[in-house]
Amino acid sequence: MIPYGRQDISDDDIAAVVDVLRSDFLTQGPAIPRFEEAVAGYVGARFGVACSNATAALHMACMALDVGPGDIVWTSPITFVASANCALYCGASVDFVDIDPVTWNMSPAALEAKLEQAQRDGRLPKVIIPVHLMGEPCDMEAIGGLARRYGVRVIEDAAHAIGASYRGSKVGDCRYSDIVVFSFHPVKIVTTGEGGIALTNDPEISSRLNLARSHGITRDPAQMAGEPHGPWYYEQVGLGFNYRITDIQAALGLSQMQRLEEFVEQRHVRASAYDAALDGLPLTRPYRNPESRSALHLYVIRLDLPRIGKSHRAVFEELRSAGIGVNLHYIPVYLQPYYRALGFREGHCPEAEQYYDEAISLPLFSALGDDDQQFVIRKLREVLE
Ligand SMILES: *Cc1c(COP(=O)(O)O)cnc(C)c1O
Protein backbone atom coordinates (compact mmCIF):
# COMPACT_ATOMS: atom_id res chain seq x y z
CA MET A 1 0.00 0.00 0.00
CA ILE A 2 1.38 3.42 -0.95
CA PRO A 3 0.62 5.51 2.18
CA TYR A 4 -0.81 9.04 2.00
CA GLY A 5 2.10 10.32 4.05
CA ARG A 6 5.26 9.03 5.68
CA GLN A 7 8.43 10.19 7.39
CA ASP A 8 11.78 10.66 5.65
CA ILE A 9 14.62 9.60 8.01
CA SER A 10 18.28 9.93 7.00
CA ASP A 11 21.45 8.40 8.43
CA ASP A 12 22.24 11.83 9.91
CA ASP A 13 18.89 11.79 11.73
CA ILE A 14 19.70 8.37 13.16
CA ALA A 15 23.20 9.44 14.21
CA ALA A 16 21.76 12.52 15.97
CA VAL A 17 19.42 10.33 18.02
CA VAL A 18 22.16 7.83 18.86
CA ASP A 19 24.38 10.68 20.09
CA VAL A 20 21.71 11.66 22.60
CA LEU A 21 21.31 8.05 23.75
CA ARG A 22 25.03 8.02 24.58
CA SER A 23 24.92 11.40 26.31
CA ASP A 24 24.09 12.45 29.89
CA PHE A 25 20.55 13.64 29.22
CA LEU A 26 17.70 11.73 27.63
CA THR A 27 15.33 14.54 28.54
CA GLN A 28 15.57 18.17 29.68
CA GLY A 29 19.09 18.38 28.29
CA PRO A 30 20.65 20.69 25.70
CA ALA A 31 18.90 19.35 22.58
CA ILE A 32 15.52 20.80 23.55
CA PRO A 33 16.51 24.49 23.70
CA ARG A 34 18.58 24.04 20.54
CA PHE A 35 15.57 22.59 18.74
CA GLU A 36 13.32 25.38 20.03
CA GLU A 37 15.80 27.99 18.85
CA ALA A 38 16.13 26.31 15.46
CA VAL A 39 12.36 26.32 14.85
CA ALA A 40 11.78 29.82 16.26
CA GLY A 41 14.80 31.14 14.35
CA TYR A 42 13.64 29.57 11.10
CA VAL A 43 10.16 31.10 11.24
CA GLY A 44 11.19 34.35 12.88
CA ALA A 45 9.35 34.04 16.20
CA ARG A 46 10.90 35.22 19.48
CA PHE A 47 10.03 32.19 21.63
CA GLY A 48 9.44 28.49 20.98
CA VAL A 49 8.20 26.02 23.60
CA ALA A 50 8.55 22.44 22.35
CA CYS A 51 6.34 19.78 23.90
CA SER A 52 5.10 16.21 23.65
CA ASN A 53 2.75 16.74 20.68
CA ALA A 54 0.77 19.46 18.94
CA THR A 55 -2.39 18.55 20.83
CA ALA A 56 -0.52 19.42 24.03
CA ALA A 57 0.77 22.60 22.36
CA LEU A 58 -2.80 23.64 21.50
CA HIS A 59 -3.89 22.92 25.08
CA MET A 60 -0.93 24.92 26.46
CA ALA A 61 -1.79 27.73 24.04
CA CYS A 62 -5.39 27.89 25.29
CA MET A 63 -4.12 27.86 28.89
CA ALA A 64 -1.65 30.65 28.12
CA LEU A 65 -4.52 32.78 26.80
CA ASP A 66 -6.52 32.01 29.95
CA VAL A 67 -9.27 30.09 28.20
CA GLY A 68 -11.64 28.72 30.84
CA PRO A 69 -15.23 27.93 31.77
CA GLY A 70 -17.64 30.45 30.23
CA ASP A 71 -15.29 31.20 27.33
CA ILE A 72 -15.98 30.31 23.72
CA VAL A 73 -13.40 29.18 21.16
CA TRP A 74 -14.06 28.95 17.42
CA THR A 75 -12.21 26.82 14.91
CA SER A 76 -12.68 25.30 11.46
CA PRO A 77 -14.85 22.18 11.14
CA ILE A 78 -12.44 20.69 8.56
CA THR A 79 -9.58 19.82 10.88
CA PHE A 80 -8.33 17.13 13.19
CA VAL A 81 -10.37 16.92 16.41
CA ALA A 82 -7.46 18.30 18.47
CA SER A 83 -8.07 21.85 17.14
CA ALA A 84 -11.42 21.85 18.98
CA ASN A 85 -10.70 19.52 21.90
CA CYS A 86 -8.03 21.87 23.27
CA ALA A 87 -10.75 24.36 24.24
CA LEU A 88 -12.89 21.66 25.87
CA TYR A 89 -9.88 20.60 28.00
CA CYS A 90 -10.01 24.11 29.48
CA GLY A 91 -13.73 23.91 30.25
CA ALA A 92 -14.61 26.35 27.45
CA SER A 93 -17.20 25.71 24.76
CA VAL A 94 -16.46 25.34 21.06
CA ASP A 95 -18.13 26.48 17.88
CA PHE A 96 -17.19 26.19 14.21
CA VAL A 97 -16.83 28.76 11.41
CA ASP A 98 -17.65 27.31 7.98
CA ILE A 99 -14.94 26.89 5.36
CA ASP A 100 -14.45 28.84 2.15
CA PRO A 101 -15.63 26.75 -0.83
CA VAL A 102 -12.48 27.59 -2.84
CA THR A 103 -9.63 27.51 -0.30
CA TRP A 104 -11.25 25.01 2.14
CA ASN A 105 -9.79 27.05 5.00
CA MET A 106 -11.83 29.05 7.52
CA SER A 107 -13.90 31.54 5.52
CA PRO A 108 -13.20 35.18 6.46
CA ALA A 109 -16.68 36.12 5.17
CA ALA A 110 -18.34 33.47 7.36
CA LEU A 111 -16.15 34.57 10.27
CA GLU A 112 -17.16 38.22 9.85
CA ALA A 113 -20.87 37.37 9.71
CA LYS A 114 -20.59 35.10 12.74
CA LEU A 115 -18.66 37.73 14.74
CA GLU A 116 -21.31 40.37 13.96
CA GLN A 117 -24.04 38.03 15.13
CA ALA A 118 -22.06 37.00 18.23
CA GLN A 119 -21.53 40.64 19.18
CA ARG A 120 -25.28 41.29 18.93
CA ASP A 121 -25.89 38.22 21.11
CA GLY A 122 -23.14 39.13 23.59
CA ARG A 123 -21.41 35.81 22.88
CA LEU A 124 -18.11 36.76 21.26
CA PRO A 125 -15.42 34.07 21.33
CA LYS A 126 -12.26 34.62 23.37
CA VAL A 127 -10.04 32.82 20.86
CA ILE A 128 -10.30 31.72 17.25
CA ILE A 129 -8.13 28.88 15.93
CA PRO A 130 -7.73 29.01 12.14
CA VAL A 131 -6.15 25.88 10.65
CA HIS A 132 -3.83 26.00 7.63
CA LEU A 133 -5.38 22.96 5.95
CA MET A 134 -2.93 20.99 3.74
CA GLY A 135 -0.25 23.57 4.59
CA GLU A 136 -2.00 26.23 2.50
CA PRO A 137 -1.99 29.38 4.64
CA CYS A 138 -5.35 30.84 5.70
CA ASP A 139 -6.19 34.41 4.76
CA MET A 140 -4.51 35.63 7.94
CA GLU A 141 -4.64 39.30 7.01
CA ALA A 142 -8.45 39.14 6.94
CA ILE A 143 -8.74 36.82 9.96
CA GLY A 144 -6.18 38.77 12.02
CA GLY A 145 -7.91 42.06 11.12
CA LEU A 146 -11.32 40.75 12.22
CA ALA A 147 -9.83 39.38 15.44
CA ARG A 148 -8.34 42.79 16.28
CA ARG A 149 -11.60 44.57 15.46
CA TYR A 150 -13.58 42.34 17.83
CA GLY A 151 -10.89 41.95 20.50
CA VAL A 152 -10.48 38.22 19.92
CA ARG A 153 -7.17 36.34 20.38
CA VAL A 154 -5.79 34.06 17.65
CA ILE A 155 -3.99 30.70 17.83
CA GLU A 156 -2.89 29.37 14.44
CA ASP A 157 -3.11 25.59 14.17
CA ALA A 158 -0.21 25.25 11.74
CA ALA A 159 0.21 21.49 12.28
CA HIS A 160 0.34 21.15 8.47
CA ALA A 161 2.27 24.28 7.70
CA ILE A 162 5.88 24.34 8.89
CA GLY A 163 7.84 25.60 5.89
CA ALA A 164 4.89 27.57 4.47
CA SER A 165 4.91 31.31 3.93
CA TYR A 166 2.21 33.90 3.50
CA ARG A 167 2.68 37.34 1.92
CA GLY A 168 6.42 37.18 2.37
CA SER A 169 6.41 36.08 6.00
CA LYS A 170 6.91 32.57 7.31
CA VAL A 171 3.95 30.82 8.91
CA GLY A 172 4.99 30.68 12.55
CA ASP A 173 6.24 34.26 12.92
CA CYS A 174 3.05 35.18 14.83
CA ARG A 175 2.56 38.32 12.74
CA TYR A 176 -1.21 37.80 12.71
CA SER A 177 -1.70 35.83 15.91
CA ASP A 178 -0.76 35.37 19.57
CA ILE A 179 0.51 31.81 19.23
CA VAL A 180 1.32 29.43 16.36
CA VAL A 181 1.45 25.64 16.82
CA PHE A 182 3.33 23.08 14.70
CA SER A 183 3.11 19.26 14.88
CA PHE A 184 6.03 16.87 14.45
CA HIS A 185 3.99 13.68 14.04
CA PRO A 186 5.57 11.35 11.42
CA VAL A 187 3.01 12.14 8.71
CA LYS A 188 3.67 15.87 9.02
CA ILE A 189 6.49 17.74 7.23
CA VAL A 190 9.22 17.40 9.87
CA THR A 191 9.08 14.72 12.57
CA THR A 192 10.24 14.03 16.11
CA GLY A 193 8.21 10.80 16.40
CA GLU A 194 5.67 12.58 18.58
CA GLY A 195 6.15 16.26 19.23
CA GLY A 196 4.88 19.78 18.88
CA ILE A 197 5.84 23.39 19.52
CA ALA A 198 4.05 26.59 20.45
CA LEU A 199 5.62 29.81 19.17
CA THR A 200 4.97 33.36 20.35
CA ASN A 201 6.53 36.81 20.33
CA ASP A 202 5.13 37.70 23.76
CA PRO A 203 7.40 37.01 26.79
CA GLU A 204 4.41 36.74 29.16
CA ILE A 205 2.72 34.14 26.93
CA SER A 206 6.03 32.29 26.60
CA SER A 207 6.39 32.00 30.35
CA ARG A 208 2.78 30.79 30.67
CA LEU A 209 3.46 28.16 27.99
CA ASN A 210 6.50 26.99 29.97
CA LEU A 211 4.47 26.67 33.16
CA ALA A 212 1.71 24.75 31.37
CA ARG A 213 4.30 22.34 29.94
CA SER A 214 5.80 21.40 33.28
CA HIS A 215 3.32 21.15 36.19
CA GLY A 216 2.99 24.91 36.70
CA ILE A 217 6.43 24.78 38.31
CA THR A 218 9.02 27.54 38.09
CA ARG A 219 12.63 27.85 39.20
CA ASP A 220 12.74 31.55 38.32
CA PRO A 221 12.71 33.64 41.54
CA ALA A 222 11.02 36.48 39.65
CA GLN A 223 7.93 34.26 39.15
CA MET A 224 7.76 33.03 42.75
CA ALA A 225 5.28 34.08 45.42
CA GLY A 226 8.02 34.10 48.09
CA GLU A 227 11.77 34.08 48.58
CA PRO A 228 13.62 30.88 47.50
CA HIS A 229 14.43 28.70 50.54
CA GLY A 230 17.70 27.59 48.94
CA PRO A 231 19.26 26.27 45.75
CA TRP A 232 16.86 23.27 45.69
CA TYR A 233 13.80 25.47 45.70
CA TYR A 234 11.06 25.56 43.10
CA GLU A 235 7.48 26.72 43.32
CA GLN A 236 4.28 25.51 41.76
CA VAL A 237 2.51 28.75 40.89
CA GLY A 238 -0.21 27.32 38.64
CA LEU A 239 -1.63 23.99 37.52
CA GLY A 240 0.28 22.55 34.58
CA PHE A 241 0.91 19.16 33.01
CA ASN A 242 3.86 17.03 32.03
CA TYR A 243 3.85 17.90 28.34
CA ARG A 244 7.63 17.83 27.94
CA ILE A 245 9.41 16.53 24.85
CA THR A 246 12.56 14.41 25.27
CA ASP A 247 16.09 15.22 24.08
CA ILE A 248 15.93 12.08 21.94
CA GLN A 249 13.01 13.58 20.03
CA ALA A 250 14.43 17.09 19.97
CA ALA A 251 17.69 15.81 18.44
CA LEU A 252 15.71 14.10 15.68
CA GLY A 253 13.77 17.31 15.08
CA LEU A 254 16.91 19.42 15.01
CA SER A 255 18.44 17.13 12.42
CA GLN A 256 15.21 17.07 10.37
CA MET A 257 14.99 20.89 10.40
CA GLN A 258 18.11 21.00 8.24
CA ARG A 259 16.13 19.36 5.43
CA LEU A 260 12.87 21.30 5.88
CA GLU A 261 13.30 23.39 2.72
CA GLU A 262 14.23 20.29 0.76
CA PHE A 263 11.17 18.42 2.10
CA VAL A 264 8.84 21.23 1.06
CA GLU A 265 10.50 21.55 -2.33
CA GLN A 266 10.07 17.81 -2.99
CA ARG A 267 6.41 18.09 -2.02
CA HIS A 268 6.05 20.94 -4.53
CA VAL A 269 7.59 18.86 -7.30
CA ARG A 270 5.12 16.03 -6.58
CA ALA A 271 2.15 18.39 -6.25
CA SER A 272 2.97 20.07 -9.56
CA ALA A 273 3.09 16.65 -11.21
CA TYR A 274 -0.40 15.91 -9.81
CA ASP A 275 -1.62 19.35 -10.92
CA ALA A 276 -0.55 18.68 -14.51
CA ALA A 277 -1.65 15.04 -14.68
CA LEU A 278 -5.09 15.60 -13.13
CA ASP A 279 -6.00 18.57 -15.30
CA GLY A 280 -9.21 17.83 -17.15
CA LEU A 281 -10.35 14.98 -14.88
CA PRO A 282 -13.74 15.32 -13.15
CA LEU A 283 -12.31 16.72 -9.94
CA THR A 284 -11.12 19.93 -8.29
CA ARG A 285 -7.43 20.22 -7.50
CA PRO A 286 -6.33 21.92 -4.28
CA TYR A 287 -6.28 25.72 -4.24
CA ARG A 288 -2.93 27.45 -4.05
CA ASN A 289 -2.76 31.17 -3.36
CA PRO A 290 -0.15 32.72 -5.67
CA GLU A 291 0.84 35.07 -2.82
CA SER A 292 1.65 32.15 -0.51
CA ARG A 293 3.90 29.13 -0.52
CA SER A 294 2.07 26.09 0.79
CA ALA A 295 3.95 23.52 2.85
CA LEU A 296 1.87 20.92 0.95
CA HIS A 297 1.32 18.55 3.84
CA LEU A 298 -1.64 17.09 1.92
CA TYR A 299 -2.86 16.88 -1.66
CA VAL A 300 -6.65 16.80 -1.44
CA ILE A 301 -8.89 16.46 -4.48
CA ARG A 302 -12.65 16.98 -4.57
CA LEU A 303 -14.60 14.65 -6.85
CA ASP A 304 -17.15 15.95 -9.34
CA LEU A 305 -19.51 13.08 -8.50
CA PRO A 306 -22.30 13.77 -11.03
CA ARG A 307 -19.71 13.60 -13.86
CA ILE A 308 -18.02 10.51 -12.43
CA GLY A 309 -21.26 8.58 -11.96
CA LYS A 310 -19.92 6.65 -8.94
CA SER A 311 -20.21 7.32 -5.25
CA HIS A 312 -17.45 8.98 -3.23
CA ARG A 313 -17.12 5.80 -1.23
CA ALA A 314 -16.85 3.62 -4.36
CA VAL A 315 -14.00 5.75 -5.74
CA PHE A 316 -12.25 5.67 -2.37
CA GLU A 317 -12.60 1.89 -2.04
CA GLU A 318 -11.44 1.21 -5.61
CA LEU A 319 -8.29 3.24 -4.95
CA ARG A 320 -7.67 1.41 -1.68
CA SER A 321 -8.09 -1.98 -3.36
CA ALA A 322 -5.58 -0.88 -5.99
CA GLY A 323 -3.03 -0.45 -3.18
CA ILE A 324 -3.27 3.30 -2.81
CA GLY A 325 -3.53 4.47 0.79
CA VAL A 326 -5.91 7.33 0.10
CA ASN A 327 -7.38 9.02 3.14
CA LEU A 328 -9.97 11.63 4.02
CA HIS A 329 -8.96 14.82 5.83
CA TYR A 330 -11.34 15.47 7.54
CA ILE A 331 -14.74 14.46 8.88
CA PRO A 332 -16.37 17.72 10.06
CA VAL A 333 -15.46 17.72 13.76
CA TYR A 334 -18.95 18.59 14.97
CA LEU A 335 -20.41 15.48 13.31
CA GLN A 336 -18.40 13.26 15.67
CA PRO A 337 -20.70 11.57 18.22
CA TYR A 338 -18.98 13.38 21.09
CA TYR A 339 -19.76 16.76 19.52
CA ARG A 340 -23.28 15.74 18.46
CA ALA A 341 -23.91 15.00 22.12
CA LEU A 342 -22.99 18.64 22.82
CA GLY A 343 -25.86 19.68 20.52
CA PHE A 344 -24.29 20.01 17.05
CA ARG A 345 -26.35 18.83 14.08
CA GLU A 346 -26.03 18.26 10.32
CA GLY A 347 -26.35 21.51 8.39
CA HIS A 348 -24.29 23.57 10.87
CA CYS A 349 -21.53 24.26 8.28
CA PRO A 350 -22.91 23.38 4.82
CA GLU A 351 -19.66 24.05 2.92
CA ALA A 352 -17.73 21.75 5.25
CA GLU A 353 -20.31 19.01 4.81
CA GLN A 354 -20.17 19.29 1.04
CA TYR A 355 -16.37 19.13 1.20
CA TYR A 356 -16.65 15.96 3.29
CA ASP A 357 -18.89 14.38 0.63
CA GLU A 358 -16.25 14.88 -2.09
CA ALA A 359 -12.72 15.01 -0.63
CA ILE A 360 -9.96 12.41 -0.98
CA SER A 361 -6.30 12.84 0.04
CA LEU A 362 -3.82 11.37 -2.45
CA PRO A 363 -0.36 10.15 -1.37
CA LEU A 364 2.05 13.05 -0.94
CA PHE A 365 5.33 13.00 0.96
CA SER A 366 8.91 14.01 0.30
CA ALA A 367 10.13 10.47 -0.40
CA LEU A 368 7.24 9.55 -2.73
CA GLY A 369 8.92 8.03 -5.80
CA ASP A 370 8.09 8.97 -9.37
CA ASP A 371 6.99 5.42 -10.24
CA ASP A 372 4.64 5.27 -7.28
CA GLN A 373 3.18 8.66 -8.15
CA GLN A 374 2.65 7.65 -11.79
CA PHE A 375 0.90 4.50 -10.53
CA VAL A 376 -1.43 6.62 -8.37
CA ILE A 377 -2.22 8.88 -11.34
CA ARG A 378 -2.86 5.94 -13.68
CA LYS A 379 -5.17 4.19 -11.21
CA LEU A 380 -7.04 7.39 -10.45
CA ARG A 381 -7.65 7.93 -14.18
CA GLU A 382 -8.88 4.34 -14.55
CA VAL A 383 -11.27 4.71 -11.62
CA LEU A 384 -12.65 8.05 -12.76
CA GLU A 385 -12.98 7.38 -16.49
C1 LIG B 1 -1.81 16.41 13.46
C2 LIG B 1 -2.68 17.54 13.84
C3 LIG B 1 -2.84 17.99 15.16
C4 LIG B 1 -2.31 17.24 16.34
O1 LIG B 1 -0.99 16.98 16.25
P1 LIG B 1 -0.30 15.90 17.23
O2 LIG B 1 1.14 16.31 17.20
O3 LIG B 1 -0.54 14.56 16.61
O4 LIG B 1 -0.92 16.04 18.57
C5 LIG B 1 -3.58 19.13 15.39
N1 LIG B 1 -4.16 19.79 14.38
C6 LIG B 1 -4.07 19.38 13.11
C7 LIG B 1 -4.72 20.18 12.04
C8 LIG B 1 -3.33 18.24 12.80
O5 LIG B 1 -3.27 17.80 11.53
The ligand as an SDF file (V2000), in Angstrom:
LIG
                    3D

 15 15  0  0  0  0  0  0  0  0999 V2000
   -1.8090   16.4110   13.4640 C   0  0  0  0  0  0  0  0  0  0  0  0
   -2.6800   17.5440   13.8380 C   0  0  0  0  0  0  0  0  0  0  0  0
   -2.8430   17.9870   15.1630 C   0  0  0  0  0  0  0  0  0  0  0  0
   -2.3100   17.2390   16.3420 C   0  0  0  0  0  0  0  0  0  0  0  0
   -0.9850   16.9780   16.2490 O   0  0  0  0  0  0  0  0  0  0  0  0
   -0.2960   15.9030   17.2320 P   0  0  0  0  0  0  0  0  0  0  0  0
    1.1400   16.3080   17.2010 O   0  0  0  0  0  0  0  0  0  0  0  0
   -0.5430   14.5610   16.6130 O   0  0  0  0  0  0  0  0  0  0  0  0
   -0.9240   16.0400   18.5690 O   0  0  0  0  0  0  0  0  0  0  0  0
   -3.5810   19.1300   15.3890 C   0  0  0  0  0  0  0  0  0  0  0  0
   -4.1610   19.7940   14.3820 N   0  0  0  0  0  0  0  0  0  0  0  0
   -4.0690   19.3760   13.1110 C   0  0  0  0  0  0  0  0  0  0  0  0
   -4.7210   20.1780   12.0410 C   0  0  0  0  0  0  0  0  0  0  0  0
   -3.3340   18.2380   12.7970 C   0  0  0  0  0  0  0  0  0  0  0  0
   -3.2740   17.8040   11.5330 O   0  0  0  0  0  0  0  0  0  0  0  0
  1  2  1  0
  2  3  1  0
  2 14  2  0
  3  4  1  0
  3 10  2  0
  4  5  1  0
  5  6  1  0
  6  7  2  0
  6  8  1  0
  6  9  1  0
 10 11  1  0
 11 12  2  0
 12 13  1  0
 12 14  1  0
 14 15  1  0
M  END
$$$$
